Amino acid sequence: MRRRICYALIWMMLYTVPVVHAQDITALKMHKQRLYRQYTRLAASAQDTTMDARYYHLSLRIRFRPNLLEGEVEALFQSRVDNLNTIVLDLDDAMNVTAVGASAGAFQHNNQKLRLTLKKTYHRNDTLRVRVRYRGLPANDGGDWFVFDTIEDSLDHVWTLSEPYGARYWWPCKDTPADKADSVDIRVTVPAGLWVASNGLLADSVLTDSTNTFFWKERYPIAPYLVSLAVAPYARFRDSYPLPGGDVLPLYFYVYPSEEARAREVFKETRDHLDVLSAYFGPYPFAKEKYGLARFGWGGGMEHQTLTSVGRVSEAWRFLYVHELGHQWFGDALTCASWRDIWLNEGFASYSEALYAEARGYGELPPGRAAYDAYMSSQLYYGDETVYREDTTSVAGLFDRVVYDKGSWILHMLRGQLGDTLFFKGLRRYARDSTLLYTSVRTADVRSAFEEVSGRALKTFFDQWLLYPFYPSYEVGWQTSTSDSGSVLTVTIRQEQPRPVYQLNLELKAYYSNGADTVLTLFNDSRDQTYRFVLSHAPVNLRLDPGNKVLKNVRYRNEAAYTPRITIDSARPNPFREQIEIRVTSWRNVPPELTVFDVSGRRLRRLKARVAGAFHDYYYAWDGRTDTGRRVAAGIYFIADAEGKAAARVLYLK
């Protein structure tokens, strides 16, 4: 029996979907969620709609021991109304305003709102310039908006992460993604020995015995939350990426000194990441400036415009780096106008990962559809949340898994509905539309792009996946009969979920006794529908949506012919030292029992579900011990269900 189990495990090792790299996916899906669960509510922006931001100039000085931020921000706005005599900016109360100037004559500052009384009245389309001087120790309120930190050898380190409402914690602005400034200048003075990485291009630097000053210029429109600083005694190196027409995109890298050798190897892949995503989406959108990666003290990644901040230098983070690069198109060049539509940022970036897997392979799978499908399986989401986020004050809710995973699946399903040619044409239309590029966008803009290239009305498609929780739950029944024309297959499909009734093109695969099969297509748009097909032979089996192009549950009335599906969706971290978390999707009514085997097929540990998630998700954990409590040796192990229908290969380190 042990030998038989061993053979089964070898087979699963060769042919099951690999999850050895699942920690890559998990890191990028969870990195913002981990932070934002530390608190529940933040105030939204002042949302002053009486004026538009045109330009910001940040002059900052950072001091240590004691830690202090001193700043002066000059801002140019354009009035959208007549008789404008006050404006409201966002600025946290921990920042002490010491003076205002230019068009601002007086101010009131409380509850994170800076109300500026103007020296004169402005009319529609007039421009006005205000100046705010301030100082203080930025508060973080449970987040990491502006952090005084240290790295190796207790060296000073400062970094920012302003998404979604964190810019106000360190500089006065209209802290909303709906209002991009046309350009931003950032001048930062720090103690000698430190370097400052930021957005755009480095226009100048002045290094003295006591201070270093860096002047960065961002000339593309930018939302306030994408303005960033990364300050440390960085090791710095450059690379380049060839652009169409003979131009070259500079690549800048800022890493901790001890990581330089590894970073030079790992970040070589940035050129390949650009190759793949540019082929799908069109040219890199900030080609006149740069792309870069800067190390910071947070355990994830953040898509700051032209300079992604990353919390680790590791080949295992390949898909996180791809995710953040995907944001340069979707999130930075095209920014969600409202956090309700944050899936336009995170869903598209998550889908970028799957496209990269398709182009370059995933785990042990070579490039192609199998690698893509395996990656999409890692993003399955069966929770009861809506992708459209109604409550934008719940910051943890903004970065829920539904936004990343189901957002990605919306694009996957749209690809299945339209076909590859129209889907990728629509994707590039959206990414390169000159009327949208560098602006703030909404779901209607995406829909319009795909409607234009496909000639199909897609409002129902987007509404049913964005505005409602869950997914279709199909009950399928079928029978055959004979006629003069051949075998008649009658199929009934019932949608069992409460609402809505989903309207989708579906595929149905009929299997024959001789091993052949036929793929049938149908349109399903009613609670109960019956379909009839005339076939050459009577099928012996049937499968709805065999290519998993739709997020769904399927129950067959002819259940005896089918084995309920079970998949191990993720095992993380992998490799692991202390404990590995396993997520399983199963259509059984009870959670499956998992077993840990060694490479010889010997059973070591039985695992029972720790947590039963919503809709067939079950969670397990293994701490590297046997059933008797003995710690196992370092090496490769397999975690499988009792029937051998699903398995994960994991690596335990000591």
C-alpha positions in Angstrom: 0.0 0.0 0.0 2.8 2.4 0.8 4.4 1.7 -2.6 1.1 2.5 -4.3 0.8 5.7 -2.3 4.3 6.6 -3.3 3.5 6.1 -7.0 0.4 8.2 -6.6 2.4 11.0 -5.0 5.0 10.9 -7.8 2.2 11.2 -10.3 0.8 14.1 -8.5 4.2 15.7 -8.2 4.5 15.6 -12.0 1.0 16.6 -13.1 -0.7 18.6 -10.4 -0.7 22.4 -10.3 2.4 23.4 -8.5 1.9 25.6 -5.4 5.6 25.8 -4.4 5.5 29.5 -5.5 2.2 30.3 -3.8 4.0 32.5 -1.3 4.6 34.9 -4.2 0.9 35.2 -4.9 0.0 35.4 -1.2 2.5 38.2 -0.5 1.1 40.5 -3.1 -2.5 39.8 -2.3 -2.1 40.2 1.4 0.5 42.9 1.8 -1.9 45.8 2.0 -4.6 43.8 3.8 -2.2 43.0 6.7 -1.5 46.6 7.3 -5.0 47.9 6.9 -6.5 45.4 9.3 -4.7 47.4 12.1 -7.5 49.9 12.0 -11.0 50.3 10.6 -11.9 53.8 9.7 -10.2 56.9 8.2 -11.7 60.1 7.2 -12.2 60.6 3.5 -10.7 63.6 1.7 -12.0 67.1 2.1 -13.2 66.7 -1.5 -13.2 70.4 -2.2 -14.8 70.5 -5.6 -14.5 74.3 -6.0 -11.0 74.0 -7.4 -8.7 71.6 -9.3 -5.1 70.9 -8.4 -2.6 71.9 -11.1 0.8 71.8 -9.5 2.5 71.0 -6.2 6.0 72.0 -5.0 7.2 70.2 -1.9 10.3 71.5 -0.1 11.0 69.2 2.8 13.7 68.8 5.4 14.0 65.6 7.5 15.8 65.7 10.8 16.7 62.8 13.2 17.2 62.6 16.9 14.7 64.1 17.5 12.7 63.0 14.5 11.2 66.0 12.7 9.6 66.9 9.4 9.8 70.5 8.2 8.0 71.4 5.0 6.8 74.1 2.8 4.3 73.3 0.0 3.4 75.7 -2.7 0.3 74.7 -4.7 -1.3 76.0 -7.8 -5.1 75.5 -8.2 -7.7 76.5 -10.8 -11.1 77.7 -9.7 -14.1 75.8 -10.8 -16.6 78.3 -9.5 -17.3 82.0 -9.3 -16.8 84.0 -6.1 -14.2 81.6 -4.7 -12.8 83.0 -1.4 -11.9 79.9 0.6 -10.4 76.5 -0.2 -10.0 73.4 2.0 -7.0 71.1 1.9 -6.3 67.9 3.8 -3.6 68.0 6.4 -3.3 65.9 9.6 -3.4 67.8 12.9 0.0 66.5 14.0 1.5 68.8 11.4 1.7 72.3 13.0 1.0 75.0 10.4 3.4 77.9 11.1 2.6 80.2 8.2 0.5 80.5 5.0 1.2 82.8 2.0 0.8 83.7 -1.6 -3.0 83.9 -2.2 -3.7 82.5 1.3 -4.2 85.2 3.9 -5.4 83.3 7.0 -6.1 79.7 8.0 -8.0 77.4 10.3 -6.6 73.9 11.0 -8.5 71.1 12.7 -10.0 67.7 12.1 -7.4 67.1 9.3 -8.8 70.0 7.4 -6.8 73.1 6.5 -9.2 75.9 5.6 -7.4 78.8 3.8 -9.1 82.2 3.5 -8.0 83.8 0.2 -6.8 87.4 -0.1 -9.2 88.1 -2.9 -12.1 86.5 -4.7 -11.5 84.3 -7.7 -13.8 83.4 -10.6 -14.2 80.3 -12.7 -11.0 79.2 -14.5 -8.8 81.7 -12.5 -5.6 80.3 -11.1 -4.5 80.8 -7.5 -1.3 79.9 -5.7 -1.1 79.2 -2.0 1.9 78.4 0.3 1.8 76.4 3.5 4.7 76.1 5.9 4.5 73.4 8.6 6.5 71.1 10.9 6.0 68.2 13.2 6.3 64.5 13.8 4.0 62.7 11.4 1.3 60.6 13.1 0.5 57.2 11.5 -2.8 56.4 13.2 -2.1 52.7 12.9 -0.8 53.0 9.3 2.6 53.6 7.8 2.1 56.9 6.0 5.4 58.6 6.9 7.8 56.3 8.9 11.0 57.1 10.7 12.8 53.8 10.6 16.2 52.2 10.8 18.0 49.5 8.7 21.1 47.4 9.3 23.6 48.9 11.8 20.8 51.2 13.1 21.2 53.5 10.1 18.5 56.1 9.5 15.7 55.2 7.1 12.5 57.2 6.2 9.8 55.9 3.9 6.2 56.7 2.9 3.1 54.8 1.9 0.1 57.1 1.4 -2.5 54.8 -0.1 -5.4 55.5 0.3 -5.7 58.6 2.6 -2.1 59.0 3.9 -0.7 61.9 1.9 -2.3 64.3 4.3 -0.2 62.9 7.1 2.9 64.5 5.7 2.0 67.2 3.2 -1.1 69.4 2.6 -3.0 68.5 -0.6 -6.3 67.5 -2.0 -5.9 63.9 -0.8 -8.1 62.2 -3.4 -7.4 60.0 -6.5 -10.0 62.0 -8.4 -7.8 65.1 -8.7 -4.3 64.6 -10.2 -1.9 67.5 -10.3 -0.4 68.0 -13.8 3.1 67.9 -12.2 4.9 67.8 -8.9 8.4 69.0 -7.8 9.9 67.4 -4.7 13.0 68.9 -3.0 14.2 67.0 0.1 17.1 67.8 2.4 18.5 65.1 4.6 21.7 64.5 6.7 24.8 63.7 4.7 25.2 60.0 3.8 21.5 59.5 3.0 19.9 59.3 -0.4 16.4 60.2 -1.5 14.5 58.3 -4.1 11.2 59.7 -5.4 8.9 60.2 -8.4 10.0 61.3 -11.9 13.5 62.3 -12.8 16.3 63.5 -10.5 16.9 67.0 -11.8 19.6 68.0 -9.3 21.4 67.0 -6.1 23.6 69.1 -3.8 25.9 67.1 -1.5 27.7 68.9 1.4 29.6 67.8 4.5 26.4 68.1 6.6 23.4 67.7 4.3 22.3 66.2 1.0 19.6 67.8 -1.1 17.8 66.1 -3.9 15.4 67.7 -6.4 13.0 65.3 -8.2 10.6 66.5 -11.0 7.5 64.5 -11.9 6.1 65.8 -15.2 3.3 63.3 -15.7 0.0 63.9 -13.9 0.0 62.2 -10.5 -2.5 61.5 -7.7 -1.3 62.6 -4.2 -1.2 59.0 -2.8 1.4 58.1 -5.4 3.8 60.8 -4.3 6.5 59.0 -2.3 9.8 59.3 -0.5 12.4 56.6 0.2 15.4 57.7 2.3 18.3 55.6 3.3 22.1 55.2 2.8 21.2 53.2 -0.3 23.4 51.2 -2.6 22.4 52.5 -6.0 22.7 51.0 -9.5 21.1 51.5 -12.9 20.1 49.5 -15.9 18.3 50.4 -19.1 15.4 49.1 -21.2 15.2 49.7 -25.0 12.0 51.5 -26.2 10.4 51.5 -29.6 12.1 54.1 -31.9 15.5 53.7 -30.4 14.9 55.5 -27.1 16.0 54.0 -23.8 14.1 53.9 -20.5 16.4 54.3 -17.5 15.9 51.8 -14.7 16.9 53.0 -11.2 17.4 50.7 -8.2 17.8 51.7 -4.5 18.6 48.9 -2.1 20.0 48.4 1.3 23.8 48.0 1.1 23.8 44.4 2.3 21.4 43.4 -0.5 23.2 44.9 -3.4 24.7 41.8 -4.9 21.5 39.9 -4.7 19.5 42.8 -6.0 21.7 43.1 -9.1 20.8 39.5 -10.0 17.1 39.6 -9.0 16.3 43.0 -10.6 17.8 42.0 -13.9 14.3 40.5 -14.5 12.7 43.9 -14.6 13.5 44.2 -18.3 11.7 40.9 -18.9 8.7 42.1 -16.9 8.6 45.2 -19.0 8.8 43.1 -22.2 5.8 41.0 -21.2 3.5 43.7 -19.9 4.3 46.1 -22.8 3.4 43.4 -25.2 0.0 43.1 -23.6 -0.8 46.7 -22.6 1.2 48.8 -25.0 4.3 51.0 -24.2 5.4 51.7 -20.7 3.3 54.9 -19.9 6.1 57.0 -18.2 8.7 56.5 -20.9 10.1 60.0 -20.7 11.1 59.5 -17.1 12.1 56.1 -15.5 11.0 53.0 -13.8 12.7 51.8 -10.6 12.5 49.9 -7.4 13.3 51.2 -4.0 13.7 49.2 -0.9 11.5 50.2 2.1 10.6 48.9 5.5 7.2 47.6 4.8 6.5 43.9 4.2 5.0 44.2 0.7 5.0 46.4 -2.3 3.5 49.8 -3.3 3.1 51.1 -6.8 4.5 54.6 -6.4 4.5 56.3 -9.8 7.7 55.5 -11.7 9.4 54.1 -8.5 7.8 51.0 -6.9 8.6 50.5 -3.2 9.3 46.9 -2.2 9.8 45.2 1.1 12.1 42.4 0.0 14.7 41.5 -2.6 13.9 37.9 -3.6 13.3 35.8 -6.7 10.3 34.4 -4.8 8.7 37.8 -5.1 8.7 37.8 -8.9 5.0 38.0 -9.2 4.8 40.8 -6.7 7.2 42.8 -8.8 5.1 42.1 -11.9 1.9 43.1 -9.9 3.4 46.5 -9.0 4.8 47.1 -12.5 1.3 46.3 -13.8 0.1 49.2 -11.7 2.1 51.7 -13.7 -0.5 51.2 -16.4 -3.5 50.4 -14.1 -3.4 52.5 -11.0 -0.8 55.2 -11.9 -1.3 56.2 -15.6 -5.0 55.2 -15.2 -6.1 55.8 -11.6 -9.5 54.9 -10.1 -11.4 58.2 -9.6 -13.1 56.8 -6.6 -11.9 54.1 -4.1 -15.2 52.4 -4.8 -13.7 51.4 -8.1 -10.4 50.3 -6.6 -10.7 47.0 -8.6 -9.6 49.1 -11.6 -6.2 49.3 -9.8 -5.9 46.0 -8.0 -7.9 43.7 -10.2 -6.0 44.7 -13.3 -2.6 44.5 -11.5 -3.6 41.0 -10.2 -4.5 40.0 -13.7 -1.1 41.2 -14.9 0.4 38.4 -12.8 -1.7 35.7 -14.7 -0.7 37.2 -18.0 2.9 37.0 -17.0 2.5 33.4 -16.0 1.0 32.7 -19.4 3.9 34.3 -21.1 6.7 32.9 -19.0 5.3 29.9 -17.2 4.3 29.3 -13.6 6.1 26.9 -11.2 7.0 23.9 -13.3 4.5 24.6 -16.0 5.9 26.0 -19.3 4.5 29.2 -20.9 1.0 28.7 -22.2 -2.6 28.3 -21.2 -2.0 25.7 -18.6 0.3 28.1 -16.6 -2.3 30.8 -17.0 -5.1 28.6 -15.8 -3.1 27.4 -12.9 -2.4 31.0 -11.9 -6.1 31.9 -12.2 -6.9 29.0 -9.9 -4.7 30.5 -7.3 -7.0 33.6 -7.5 -10.3 31.8 -7.0 -12.6 33.8 -4.7 -15.9 32.5 -3.4 -16.6 35.0 -0.7 -19.7 37.0 -0.1 -18.4 40.5 -0.8 -19.0 42.8 -3.7 -16.1 44.0 -5.9 -17.6 47.5 -5.9 -16.7 48.9 -2.5 -19.6 51.0 -1.2 -17.9 51.9 2.1 -14.7 53.8 1.3 -14.0 54.7 4.9 -13.3 51.0 5.7 -9.7 50.9 4.6 -9.4 47.2 5.4 -12.4 46.7 3.1 -10.8 48.6 0.3 -8.0 46.0 0.1 -10.1 42.9 0.7 -9.3 39.8 -1.3 -12.4 40.3 -3.3 -10.9 43.4 -4.9 -7.7 41.6 -6.0 -8.9 38.1 -6.8 -12.5 38.5 -8.0 -11.4 41.7 -9.7 -8.9 39.6 -11.7 -11.5 37.0 -12.4 -13.8 39.6 -13.9 -11.1 40.2 -16.6 -10.5 36.5 -17.0 -14.3 35.9 -17.5 -14.5 38.9 -19.9 -11.7 37.2 -21.9 -13.8 34.0 -22.0 -16.9 35.9 -23.1 -15.2 37.9 -25.9 -12.4 35.6 -27.0 -8.7 36.5 -27.0 -8.7 38.7 -30.1 -11.4 41.1 -29.0 -10.4 41.0 -25.3 -6.7 42.0 -25.9 -7.8 44.6 -28.4 -10.1 46.1 -25.8 -7.5 45.9 -23.1 -5.0 47.9 -25.2 -7.8 50.3 -26.2 -8.4 51.1 -22.5 -4.7 51.2 -21.6 -3.8 53.5 -24.5 -6.9 55.7 -24.9 -5.5 59.2 -25.2 -8.7 60.7 -23.7 -8.2 58.6 -20.5 -4.4 58.3 -20.2 -3.0 60.0 -17.1 -6.5 60.8 -15.8 -8.8 59.4 -13.1 -11.2 56.7 -14.5 -14.3 54.7 -13.6 -15.7 51.3 -14.5 -17.8 52.9 -17.2 -14.5 53.8 -19.0 -13.4 50.2 -19.1 -16.8 49.1 -20.2 -16.8 51.6 -23.1 -13.4 50.5 -24.3 -14.5 46.8 -24.6 -17.9 47.8 -26.0 -16.3 49.8 -28.8 -14.0 46.9 -29.9 -16.6 44.1 -29.5 -19.8 45.8 -30.6 -21.5 44.2 -27.6 -23.4 45.8 -24.8 -21.6 44.9 -21.6 -23.4 46.8 -18.8 -25.1 43.6 -17.6 -21.9 41.7 -17.5 -20.1 44.3 -15.4 -23.1 45.0 -13.1 -23.7 41.3 -12.3 -20.0 40.8 -11.2 -19.3 44.1 -9.6 -22.5 45.0 -7.7 -23.6 41.6 -6.4 -21.8 39.2 -4.1 -21.3 35.5 -4.8 -21.4 33.9 -8.2 -23.7 31.6 -10.2 -24.6 28.3 -8.7 -25.7 25.9 -11.4 -27.7 22.7 -11.1 -27.3 20.7 -14.3 -29.4 17.8 -15.4 -29.2 15.9 -18.7 -30.7 12.9 -20.6 -30.4 11.4 -24.0 -32.9 10.1 -26.5 -32.8 8.9 -30.1 -34.2 10.5 -33.3 -33.8 10.0 -37.0 -31.1 12.7 -37.0 -29.0 11.1 -34.3 -28.8 11.2 -30.5 -30.7 14.0 -28.8 -29.1 15.5 -25.7 -31.5 17.4 -23.5 -29.8 19.6 -20.9 -31.6 21.6 -18.1 -29.7 24.3 -16.3 -31.1 26.0 -13.2 -29.4 28.9 -11.4 -29.8 28.3 -7.7 -28.2 31.4 -6.2 -30.6 34.1 -4.9 -29.7 36.9 -7.3 -28.9 38.1 -9.8 -29.8 35.7 -12.7 -26.4 35.7 -14.5 -26.4 36.2 -18.2 -23.4 34.4 -19.7 -22.1 32.4 -22.7 -21.2 29.0 -21.4 -19.5 26.0 -22.8 -20.7 22.4 -22.3 -18.4 19.5 -23.0 -19.9 16.1 -23.9 -17.7 13.0 -23.4 -18.1 9.8 -25.4 -17.3 6.2 -24.6 -14.6 6.1 -27.2 -12.7 8.9 -25.5 -13.7 11.6 -27.9 -15.5 14.8 -26.8 -17.5 17.7 -28.2 -17.7 21.2 -27.0 -21.1 22.8 -27.2 -21.9 26.5 -26.7 -25.0 28.0 -25.1 -26.3 31.3 -23.8 -27.8 31.1 -20.3 -29.9 34.0 -19.0 -32.9 32.6 -17.2 -33.5 30.9 -13.8 -34.5 27.7 -15.6 -33.5 26.8 -19.1 -33.6 23.8 -21.3 -31.3 23.1 -24.3 -31.4 20.4 -27.0 -28.5 19.3 -29.1 -28.5 16.7 -31.8 -25.2 14.7 -31.7 -23.8 11.8 -33.6 -23.5 9.6 -30.5 -25.0 9.6 -27.0 -22.5 11.1 -24.5 -21.6 9.2 -21.3 -20.6 12.3 -19.3 -21.1 16.0 -19.3 -19.2 19.0 -17.9 -20.4 22.6 -17.7 -17.6 25.2 -18.3 -14.8 22.6 -18.5 -12.2 25.4 -19.1 -13.1 27.2 -15.9 -13.8 30.4 -17.7 -16.6 31.4 -15.3 -16.5 31.8 -11.5 -19.2 29.3 -10.4 -20.4 26.3 -8.5 -21.9 23.4 -10.4 -24.1 20.6 -9.1 -25.0 17.7 -11.4 -28.3 15.9 -10.9 -26.6 12.9 -12.5 -24.1 13.0 -9.6 -23.2 9.4 -9.6 -21.0 9.8 -12.7 -19.0 12.6 -11.1 -16.4 13.0 -8.4 -16.9 16.2 -6.4 -14.1 18.6 -7.2 -11.4 19.4 -4.7 -8.4 21.7 -5.2 -5.6 22.9 -3.0 -5.5 26.6 -3.9 -2.5 27.8 -1.9 0.1 26.7 0.6 2.1 29.5 2.2 4.8 30.3 3.0 6.5 27.8 0.9 9.3 26.9 1.8 8.4 27.3 5.5 10.1 27.0 8.9 7.4 27.4 11.6 4.0 26.7 10.0 2.4 26.5 6.6 -1.2 27.6 5.8 -3.2 25.6 3.3 -6.4 26.7 1.6 -8.6 24.1 0.0 -11.7 24.5 -2.2 -14.0 21.5 -2.1 -17.6 21.0 -3.3 -18.3 18.3 -0.7 -20.7 19.2 2.1 -18.0 18.5 4.7 -14.4 19.6 4.8 -12.0 17.0 3.4 -9.3 15.5 5.6 -5.7 16.2 4.4 -2.7 13.9 5.0 1.0 14.8 5.0 3.3 12.2 3.3 7.0 12.1 3.0 8.7 11.3 -0.3 8.5 7.5 0.4 4.7 7.7 0.7 4.7 7.3 4.5 1.8 9.0 6.3 3.1 11.5 8.9 0.2 13.7 9.9 -3.6 14.0 9.4 -4.8 17.5 9.1 -8.3 18.7 9.8 -9.8 22.0 8.8 -9.0 24.8 11.2 -11.5 27.3 9.7 -14.4 26.8 7.4 -14.6 29.8 5.1 -17.5 31.0 3.0 -18.6 28.8 0.2 -16.4 25.7 0.1 -13.2 27.3 1.3 -11.4 25.4 4.1 -8.2 26.4 5.9 -5.5 24.0 7.4 -2.2 24.4 9.0 0.9 22.2 9.5 3.7 22.9 11.9 6.2 20.4 10.6 5.3 17.7 13.2 4.0 14.2 13.0 0.8 12.9 14.6 3.0 12.0 17.6 4.4 15.5 17.9 7.8 14.7 16.5 9.5 17.4 14.4 10.2 16.1 10.9 13.5 16.4 9.1 14.0 19.2 6.6 13.0 18.2 3.1 10.1 17.8 0.6 6.7 16.7 1.7 3.3 16.2 0.1 -0.1 17.3 1.4 -2.9 15.4 -0.3 -6.6 14.6 0.2 -7.7 11.1 1.0 -8.6 10.2 -2.6 -5.5 11.7 -4.2 -7.5 14.2 -6.2 -5.4 17.1 -5.1 -1.9 17.5 -3.7 0.6 20.2 -2.8 4.4 19.8 -2.7 5.9 21.8 0.2 9.5 22.3 1.4 10.2 22.3 5.1 13.3 24.1 6.3 14.9 24.0 9.8 
